[in-house]
């Protein structure tokens, strides 16, 4: 998310090569990702810089990924459960075959906002000493990718592997559903403009904790559409 240092981006590209990451996605980078210093740090991972996908928003960057883990150096990150990296990664690795999964890392100076963290189902914090929690961006990426690689090897060596669970709804689908519901709830007076952001954040956190699946999102959108239709019909009959 908005990386500002070409050296960090180059180091992350190298890590993508080291650990078999399929794609590097950057949200509004604040540096030239093909800078010679980035290329120098990337070594054999330079292809990830030239083929990196650039997005203008986080929701678009993770829109096709049903399982999303965000990272945070803060513990006041909202209402999404904070997990040990191993627990979150094992959940991450339970994804359906072929489905895209995403790791989200924040800005070098300020990390991810609470609203951005709420776009993920799981949030992890890497343990450091209490009075200095902030890690260098590329160091954090290295630790998480190493943990994923370690957990993958442990799973492959286990005889009784559980069948993958149903993946949660895609972030973009869930976001569109919540936005439609918010408009309706404002219209009927359940929400008020000055408090809607805080209340919708609680609803979003609830749905993320439940790992709501695509069919459940479709059901909620159907309810919203039917209520809106009934409201429109009621208005037309009184005209």
C-alpha positions, 0 to 999 in steps of 0.5 A, a space after each residue: 500500500 503506497 510504498 515510498 522506497 524503491 529499495 524496499 520494493 526491490 527487496 520485496 520483488 526478490 522475496 517474491 522470487 525466493 518464495 514463489 509468489 505469483 504476483 506483486 500488486 502495488 497500490 498507488 506507489 510513491 516511488 518509481 518501481 522500475 528505478 535502477 536501485 529497485 532493480 539492483 535490490 531485486 536481483 533475479 526478482 526484477 521481473 516482478 517489478 516490470 510486471 507489477 500490477 498497479 492499482 489506485 485503491 486497495 479494494 480493487 487490488 484485492 477484489 478477486 481474492 476471497 482470503 485476505 490477511 492484512 498486517 499491522 504493527 498496531 493493536 488498536 486496529 478495529 474489531 477484526 480478530 488479531 491472530 498469531 501468524 501461524 493460525 492466520 496462515 493455516 487459515 490462508 492455506 485452506 483456500 480452494 484450489 486455484 483461488 487467489 489469496 492476498 497478503 496486504 502490507 501497509 505504508 512504511 511510515 504509517 501502515 494500514 488505516 483501520 478502514 483498510 484493515 477492515 477489508 481483510 478477514 484476518 489481521 496479524 502482528 509480528 511480535 517485537 519488543 513492546 516499545 518498538 513495534 515498527 518493522 522495515 517493510 521488506 523485513 516484515 514481508 520476508 518474515 510472513 513469506 517464510 512463515 507461509 513457506 514453513 506452514 506449507 511444508 508442514 501441511 504437505 508432510 501431514 497424512 490427514 489433510 482436511 478438505 479446503 473450506 468454502 472460500 469467503 466472498 470476494 472483497 469487491 462483492 462484499 464491499 458492493 453489498 455493504 455500500 448498497 445496504 448503507 444507502 438503504 439504511 440511510 434512506 429508511 432512517 436506520 443510519 444517520 450521515 454523521 454516525 453511518 461510517 462508525 456503524 457500517 464499520 461494525 457491520 463490516 467487521 461482523 461480516 468479516 469475522 463470520 467469513 461470509 460466503 458468496 451465496 450469503 452475500 447474494 442473499 443480503 443483496 436480494 433482501 436489500 433489493 426487495 426492500 427497495 422495491 417495496 419502498 418504491 411500490 409504496 411511494 408510487 401507490 400513494 402518489 
